[in-house]
Amino acid sequence: MQHTIQRPSISHAAAQAVVEAAVRAARDTPVAYAVAVVDAGGHLTAFARMDGAPVMAIQVAQDKAYTAAGFGMSTERWHEFIKDDAPLALGAPAGVERLVAFGGGVPIIVDGHVVGGVGVCGGHWSDDVKIAEAGLAALDR
Protein backbone atom coordinates (compact mmCIF):
# COMPACT_ATOMS: atom_id res chain seq x y z
CA MET A 1 0.00 0.00 0.00
CA GLN A 2 1.26 3.45 -0.91
CA HIS A 3 1.10 5.89 2.02
CA THR A 4 2.00 9.13 0.26
CA ILE A 5 1.62 10.78 -3.11
CA GLN A 6 3.64 13.46 -4.81
CA ARG A 7 1.77 16.36 -6.29
CA PRO A 8 3.37 18.93 -8.58
CA SER A 9 2.94 22.51 -7.41
CA ILE A 10 3.88 25.91 -8.75
CA SER A 11 7.17 27.33 -7.55
CA HIS A 12 7.37 30.70 -5.86
CA ALA A 13 9.43 32.06 -8.77
CA ALA A 14 6.81 30.98 -11.31
CA ALA A 15 3.97 32.31 -9.14
CA GLN A 16 5.75 35.66 -8.83
CA ALA A 17 6.25 35.77 -12.61
CA VAL A 18 2.49 35.26 -13.11
CA VAL A 19 1.69 38.09 -10.70
CA GLU A 20 4.21 40.43 -12.33
CA ALA A 21 2.91 39.69 -15.84
CA ALA A 22 -0.68 40.29 -14.72
CA VAL A 23 0.24 43.59 -13.07
CA ARG A 24 2.09 44.69 -16.22
CA ALA A 25 -1.02 43.96 -18.29
CA ALA A 26 -3.22 45.74 -15.76
CA ARG A 27 -1.14 48.91 -16.03
CA ASP A 28 -2.48 49.29 -19.59
CA THR A 29 -6.00 49.70 -18.17
CA PRO A 30 -7.59 52.42 -16.05
CA VAL A 31 -8.41 49.86 -13.34
CA ALA A 32 -6.38 48.80 -10.29
CA TYR A 33 -6.40 45.08 -9.54
CA ALA A 34 -5.47 42.55 -6.91
CA VAL A 35 -3.71 39.46 -8.25
CA ALA A 36 -3.25 36.24 -6.28
CA VAL A 37 -1.52 32.98 -7.10
CA VAL A 38 -2.06 29.88 -4.99
CA ASP A 39 -0.22 26.57 -5.12
CA ALA A 40 -1.76 23.18 -5.84
CA GLY A 41 -3.06 23.00 -2.25
CA GLY A 42 -4.75 26.40 -2.49
CA HIS A 43 -2.18 28.21 -0.32
CA LEU A 44 -1.27 31.78 -1.22
CA THR A 45 2.14 31.82 -2.91
CA ALA A 46 2.35 35.25 -4.56
CA PHE A 47 0.19 38.36 -4.36
CA ALA A 48 0.00 42.00 -5.39
CA ARG A 49 -2.57 44.70 -4.77
CA MET A 50 -2.12 47.63 -7.07
CA ASP A 51 -2.44 51.11 -5.60
CA GLY A 52 -6.11 52.01 -5.56
CA ALA A 53 -7.47 48.47 -5.89
CA PRO A 54 -10.53 47.94 -3.70
CA VAL A 55 -9.84 46.38 -0.32
CA MET A 56 -12.45 43.68 -1.03
CA ALA A 57 -10.45 42.71 -4.13
CA ILE A 58 -7.80 41.18 -1.87
CA GLN A 59 -10.05 38.38 -0.61
CA VAL A 60 -11.97 37.93 -3.86
CA ALA A 61 -8.75 37.49 -5.89
CA GLN A 62 -7.50 34.90 -3.41
CA ASP A 63 -10.83 33.05 -3.44
CA LYS A 64 -10.91 33.02 -7.25
CA ALA A 65 -7.41 31.49 -7.32
CA TYR A 66 -8.41 28.98 -4.62
CA THR A 67 -11.55 27.95 -6.54
CA ALA A 68 -9.64 27.53 -9.80
CA ALA A 69 -6.88 25.45 -8.20
CA GLY A 70 -9.27 23.42 -6.06
CA PHE A 71 -11.46 22.30 -8.94
CA GLY A 72 -9.04 22.60 -11.87
CA MET A 73 -11.65 24.68 -13.62
CA SER A 74 -11.94 28.40 -14.28
CA THR A 75 -14.32 30.35 -12.10
CA GLU A 76 -16.01 31.55 -15.29
CA ARG A 77 -16.91 27.95 -16.14
CA TRP A 78 -18.47 27.53 -12.70
CA HIS A 79 -21.33 29.80 -13.69
CA GLU A 80 -22.03 27.70 -16.78
CA PHE A 81 -21.69 24.54 -14.71
CA ILE A 82 -24.32 25.49 -12.13
CA LYS A 83 -26.69 27.95 -13.85
CA ASP A 84 -29.21 25.38 -15.12
CA ASP A 85 -29.09 23.15 -12.05
CA ALA A 86 -31.24 24.85 -9.41
CA PRO A 87 -30.10 22.80 -6.40
CA LEU A 88 -26.43 23.21 -7.35
CA ALA A 89 -26.83 26.90 -8.22
CA LEU A 90 -28.40 27.54 -4.84
CA GLY A 91 -26.27 25.23 -2.74
CA ALA A 92 -22.77 25.46 -4.16
CA PRO A 93 -22.07 29.20 -3.73
CA ALA A 94 -23.73 29.25 -0.31
CA GLY A 95 -22.41 25.92 0.94
CA VAL A 96 -18.88 25.67 -0.46
CA GLU A 97 -16.64 28.08 1.41
CA ARG A 98 -14.55 30.35 -0.85
CA LEU A 99 -16.29 29.18 -4.06
CA VAL A 100 -16.46 31.93 -6.68
CA ALA A 101 -18.77 31.32 -9.65
CA PHE A 102 -17.86 34.24 -11.93
CA GLY A 103 -14.79 34.92 -14.03
CA GLY A 104 -11.34 35.95 -12.93
CA GLY A 105 -9.94 32.70 -11.56
CA VAL A 106 -7.98 30.36 -13.82
CA PRO A 107 -6.24 27.10 -12.98
CA ILE A 108 -2.52 26.89 -13.65
CA ILE A 109 -1.89 23.66 -15.53
CA VAL A 110 1.62 22.41 -16.32
CA ASP A 111 2.22 19.12 -18.12
CA GLY A 112 -1.41 18.14 -17.53
CA HIS A 113 -1.26 18.76 -13.76
CA VAL A 114 -3.08 21.50 -11.88
CA VAL A 115 -0.19 23.15 -10.05
CA GLY A 116 -2.07 26.19 -8.77
CA GLY A 117 -4.48 28.94 -9.66
CA VAL A 118 -4.44 32.65 -10.43
CA GLY A 119 -7.20 34.99 -9.31
CA VAL A 120 -7.74 38.59 -10.33
CA CYS A 121 -10.23 41.11 -8.98
CA GLY A 122 -10.75 44.81 -9.54
CA GLY A 123 -12.74 45.27 -12.72
CA HIS A 124 -15.69 43.57 -14.35
CA TRP A 125 -15.21 39.81 -14.21
CA SER A 126 -14.62 39.68 -17.98
CA ASP A 127 -11.72 42.12 -17.59
CA ASP A 128 -10.42 40.16 -14.60
CA VAL A 129 -10.24 37.10 -16.90
CA LYS A 130 -8.10 39.00 -19.42
CA ILE A 131 -5.64 40.09 -16.73
CA ALA A 132 -5.46 36.54 -15.31
CA GLU A 133 -4.75 35.12 -18.76
CA ALA A 134 -2.05 37.74 -19.32
CA GLY A 135 -0.45 36.53 -16.10
CA LEU A 136 -0.55 32.91 -17.25
CA ALA A 137 1.24 33.88 -20.45
CA ALA A 138 4.38 34.38 -18.34
CA LEU A 139 4.63 30.60 -18.01
CA ASP A 140 4.72 30.12 -21.79
CA ARG A 141 8.07 31.88 -22.11
C-alpha positions, 0 to 999 in steps of 0.5 A: 500500500502506498502511504503518500503521493507526490503532487506537482505545485507551482514554484514561488518564482513561477507564481511571482512571474504570473503576478508580475505579468498580470500587473504589467497587463493591468497597467495598460487599463484604467483599473487597479487590480489585486492578483493572487496565485495559490499553489496546488493546495490552495495556499497563497504563494504570490500576491500584489494589490495595485495602488487604488485596488478595492480592499475587497479585491484582496479576498476575492482574488485569493478566493478566485485562485483557490476555486480555480486550483481546487477544482481545476476549472476556471471560475467563469466555467463555474457559472455555466456549470451550475446555472441550469441546475437549481439545487447546485446553483443555490447550494454550491455558492452558499455551501462551499466556502470560498467558491467563486462562480464568476470569471477571474480565476484560472487554474494553472496547468503544467504538463497536464497537472493543476499546479495552482491557480491565479485569481484577479479582482478589480474590474468587471469579471470579464476584464479580470479574466483577461488580466489573469490570462495575461499573467498565465502567459508568463509561463509560456516563455 
